[in-house]
Each structure stands twice: as C-alpha cells, then as structure tokens.
Amino acid sequence: MLRALAVDDERPSLEELLYLLNADPRISSAEGAGDATEALRRINRALESGPGGAEAIDVVFLDIHMPGLDGLDLARLLSGFAEPPLVVFVTAHEDFAVQAFDLKAVDYVLKPVRKERLAEAVRRAAEIGGAAPRIPVHEPDPDQLPVELGGVTRFVAVDDITHVEAQGDYARLHTDKGSHLLRIPLSTLEERWRARGFVRIHRRHLVALRHIGELRLDAGTVSVVVGGEELQVSRRHARELRDLLMRRT
C-alpha cells in the first residue's frame, strides 16, 4: 500500500486530489500540504522515520505553479536525497512535461484530474515501488494511441502520424492536425512501428514513409519533407532511407 502526500496551494484542488487518492485501494493514507515548504518539512520527517517508519511517504503528488518554491524546485531538491519518494506531477500546464521527466517523475497528470487518469498514475507508482501487482486495464485498439490534452483523453490513429520527435522520456507525435506528447521512448516506437512503415532518420526523429513528400539532396546533406516540415537525415540513416524509398517506388 502506498502512503501519499499531495501538494497544491489551491485548497479546492488539494481537497479533490486527496478525495480521489483516498478512494484508491492502493493508497493506505493520503495527506496534504499547501505549499512546497510545508511539503519539504513533512518529507524530511518521513526520511528521518525511514522507509518502514510511521511517518514514511512513498509518493508525492505535486503541483508545479506554487508561491515560493514551485513543484519543479521541490522535485530537484528531492532528487538529491538518498532515498527520495516517488514524484507524480499534477498540473494544469502541459509545457513542463519534458522537465518533469528529466527529474525522473513517475507520471505527469493534467488538471482537471480525472479519476481514471489518476488511477493510472497510482498504478505506475505502485509498480515502481513494488507495492502491488498490476491491476488489469482496458487496452486500446493497437491502431490508436491514447493522448491527453486539457484533461481529456483522445485517440490518435497511428496512420495519421507523419513523424515522431524525441523529447526526453516523451515522444511528440505529429499529425496534420497538431501534435501530442506521449510518455514512451522513441526507440520503443521505432521497434513497434517498423512493420507499419516508420523509419528512423535521426536520433531525434522517426518518420512514416507514406507521409514523406520530398527527399532533398543538397551539398552532401539529406533531408525529407514530412507534413510540410523539413527534417534533417543523419548520415548513418541516409542510405537506408533512400533504399526504402526506392523499394516503395
């Protein structure tokens, strides 16, 4: 069972988060803090108590925008501890996801918080902490990917994805209608989607062959135009890409 600390300077948001956490059977206890300074004092007591102590905290659900120390500042401080608690960011802003996962966050949950989305974050924390076996969840159609935007989960068809860009532990999926962040390494998508016609062209980019509009050669450099965007092809991937395009032609 996980012992949780929720940190948010907005009282209604904090109370709602605590309500949802206490309703989750994998959470044995959940308490709140109104700012990062109060949270840091509580976490220090937990560390003094030790992993099995009465004051221990396993996971911190942390807002980002707060007065004084913000959530990212607190996470940086925790990362320097010998045995820090796990961190899940809970925020209304999607712009800090890359920084959050650079700080080894377990998950990044957008407000308004939905019960199902928070339960997924708790599941991830429980698996990492070894607190509980995985609870079966509905697996979406493999031709679609669930992405979260403004607290709403949408499904993006893999066939609509023109290219994918690595951003830390995240992959940014690009389509003609916009882009979405997905918490998955680019190398995993490369392996998973090879049979679907996706090819690595750079350490940061994976592209769908069917969406390549142009192949450009200029003074020994190679680039492709995908979804109206020109992407550089690294030397190590250029020959493979040309061969694949020729075979498709």
N, C-alpha and C positions, 0 to 999 in steps of 0.2 A: 504494500500500500504506500502511496506517495503522500508526503507531507508538503503542502504547498504554501507559498507566500505570494499574494497578489499585491502589486504596487501600482497605484494610479492616484493622481492628485484630484481627479474629478470624482466626488463621492458617489453619484449615481452609477457611474461606470464601474467603480470598485465594488459596490454592493451587488450589481448584476453579475459581475465576474465571480465573486465569492459564492453567490447563489448557484451558478452553473457548476462551479468546481465542487461544491459540497454535495451536489446531486449526482456526481460521477462516482460509481462504486470503487474506482481505483484510487480515489483520493480519501485518505484516512482523516486528514484535517486540512483546513484552509483558513488562513488568517490574512488580514490586510494591513497595508501601510500606505499613508497618504503622500509620501514623497520618498526620494532616493536616500536621504539622510536617515530617516526613520527606518527604512528598509535595511540600510547598512548596519545600523545598530542591532537590529533583530538578527541579521545574518551572522554578525560577529558572535552573538550569544550562541547561535546554532553551531558555529565552528568550534567554540570553546566546549560545547556539550559533546561534540564528537558525532560520528555517523549514526550511532545507536542510542544517542542520548535523548533525554526528554525534550530538549529544545531544538532538535535536528530539523533541518529543512532540506528536502530533496530537489525541489524545483521552484523557480521564481517566475511568475507570470508578470512581465514587466512592460509598462507603458514607456514610450520614448519621450514625448514632449511633456516635461515637468519643470517647475521652477527650481532654480539652483542646479544641482546635478541632474542631468537628464538620464534617460534609460541607457543610452549608449555609454555614457560616462561610468555608470554603475557597473555595466557589464564588463567594461575594460578593467575596472578595479577588481571585480570578482575573478577575472581570468588570471590574475596574479596570485591568487590564493592556492595553497597546496591541494585542497580538496573542495573546490567551489561547488555550489549547487548547479543543477542544470538551469538553463535560461530559455524561456519562451517569450518572444516579444508579442505584445498585444497593442496594436496601434491603429490610428485612423489614416496613417500615411504609408503608402507603398514605396516611397522613394528611398527608404533606408534599408531595403532588404539585403542588398549586397554587403553593406557594412555589418549588418546583423549576423550574417552567416560567416563573415570573416572573423567574427568574435565567437564562433562555434555555437551559435544559437541552435536549439533543437528544432524550433519552428518559428514561423512569422505569421501571426493571425491578424487579419484586418477587422477593424470595427465597422459597423456594429457586429458584435460577436454572435455567431450562430452556435447553437448547442452542438450540432453535428461537427462543425469545424473545430470547435474547442475539444471535443471528444477525440478527434484525430490527433491533436497536439498532445493530449494527455497520453494517448496510446503510444506515441513516439517516445515520450519521456519515460513511460513505464518500461518500454522495451530496452532503452538505453540503460536505464537504472536497474534492469533485471527484476523489476517489481512484480511483473505479471506477464502471463503469456498473451500473445496477440489475440484480440477479440475479432472474430470474422467480420468483415465489412463488405458491402456490395462493391464488386469490381466493375468499373465502367467498360463499355464496349472498347476493345483494343484499337478500333479505328478512330477513337476520340480520346481527348485528354481533358480532364477537369482543370480549369484555371479559375482563380479567384480575382474578382475585380469589384472593389467597393462593397465588400461583404457578400457578394453574390457569386455563386459558382456557375460558370458557363462551361460548355463543352466545345472544344475546338477540334475540327476534323483534321486528321494528320495530312490528308490530301490537300488541304488548303494552306499548309505551312510552306512558305517559299524558302526560308532559311532559318537557321538557329544560331544564336550568338552566345558564347560562354560569358557568364558574369559571376565569377566566384563559384560558389556551390550551386548557383542558379543557372538556368538556361533561358534565354529570352527567345520566345517563339514569334517569328514574324509572319504575318499574313497580309493579304491585300487590304484588310480592314483595320489593321493595327498590330500591336504586339502584346505579349503576355509573359510574365515571369513564372517559371515552373522550377520547383526545387528538385533538380536532378542534374547530375554531371553530364557534360556534353559527350564524354566518352561512352556513357551508358546509352544515350540516344543514338550515337554512331553505330554501335553494335546492334541495337534493337531494330534500327530502321534501314540497315544496309540493304536488306531484301526489298525495301519499298522504294529504292532508287535515291537514297540520300548518300552523299559522299562528302568526306572531309576535304576541305580545300585549304585550311589554315588551322593553326592550333586554336583559333577562336571561332571558326565558322564551319558549319555543316550546311550544305545546300541540297535542295531537291532538284535532281537533274531535269525533271519535266518543267521546272519553272525557270530554267536558265534561258534568257532571251538572247544574250550575246556572249561570245568569247572574244576577248580583245588581247592582241599581242602588241606590245609597244616597247621597243629598245630592250628586248630580252625579258620584260616583265609580262606576267599573265594576269588577267582579271576577268571576271564574269559580271554580267548584269542580271540581277535577280530581283524581281518585284520592283523594278525601277531604280534599284540601288547597285552601285558598282562595288564589288568586293575583290580584294587582292587575293591571288592564289599563290601560296608559298611554292618555292622551287621543288621541294620534296613531293608535293602533291600535283604539280602541273602535268606531268606525263600521264599519271593515272587518270586524271580528269579528261585530258584530250582523248585518251584511248576509249574511255567510257562514252564520251560524246560521239566519237566516230562510230562505235558499235551501235549506238542508238540510231544514228543516222542511217 
